[in-house]
Amino acid sequence: MSASTITLIEEPKAAELFAFPQRPQDRLRIALHKLDEALRAQARATADFRSAMGELKARVGGMQDGMVAYRDALDRTATEIDRAVQKAKELQETAQRMVPQG
């Protein structure tokens, strides 16, 4: 058995020509323009990053506040459970004293 491979050949696309500036000052102007575009894009990306980090900080702060409240609620619940256990022991002792001894 032999494996066959199908190769698709793409049609050639029309050539795109770009004019290359002949004068050095034109090349410099274009290079500076491209650099300025890149710096603006970098500034936008930096601003977006800082914004995202600020949002993350706010959300983590909110989570932290929620966890503190949850921990406080668990502490209050544990205290209430300890109180309930103590009361149950007291009731059990009272009930044992009230039962006639055989």
N, C-alpha and C positions, 0 to 999 in steps of 0.2 A: 504494500500500500504506500502510495506517495502522497504527501500533503502538497496541495497547491495553494499559492498565495495570489490573491487578487490585488493588483496595485491600481489605484485610481490616479489618473494624471489630471492635474488641475490645468485649466486653460490659463495661458499667460495673461496677466493683467496689464492694462495700459501703464506705461512708464510715467511716473510722476517726476517732474523736473522741478528742482528748487534753484532759484537764482542764488548764487554765492556772491556775496558782496566783494567787490574788487578792491575798494579802498580800505586801508587799515582802520580809519576812523569809523567807517560804516560797520565793520566787523566788531569793533570795540563797542559801538553804540548798541548793536544787537546783543552782544554778550552781556552788557550792563543791564539791558532791558530784561533779559532772561534771568539774570541774577536777582534783579528787583522782584520779578514775579515769584521766584523761588523763595525769597525772603518773606514776601507777603503770605505765601502759602504756609511757610513755617510758622509765622506769627499766628495765623488762623488756627493751625494745628495745636500750637502751644496754648492758645486761649481755650480751645475746645477741651484739651487735656486738663487744664486747670479747673475748668467748669465741672468736668466729670469728677475730678478729685474732690472738689467742694461738695458735690452731691453725694459722693461716697462717704465723705466725712460726716455729713448730716445724717445719712441713713445709719451708719455705724453708731453714731451718737444716740439715735433713736432706739436702736437695738440694745445698746448698753443701758439706757434708761428703762427699757422694758424688762431686761434681765434683772436689774436692781429691784424693780417693783415685784417681779416674780419671786425673787429670793426672799424679799420681805414678807410676801404672802405665805411662802412656805414656812418661814420662821414663825409667823403668827399661828399657822395651822399646827405646827409641831407643838407650840406652847399650849394650844387648846387641847390637843390630843393628850399631852402629859397631864393637864388638869383633869380631863375626863377619865383617864386611867386611874389617877389618884382618887377621884370621887367614887369610881367603881370599886376600888379596893376598900374604901371606907364603908360603902354600902354593903359589901360582902362581909366585912367584919361585923357590922351592925346586925345583919341577917343571921350570922352564926351565933351571935350572943342571944338573939331572940328565940332561936330554936331550942326547945327543951333538950337538955342533955339526958340521954338515955338511961 
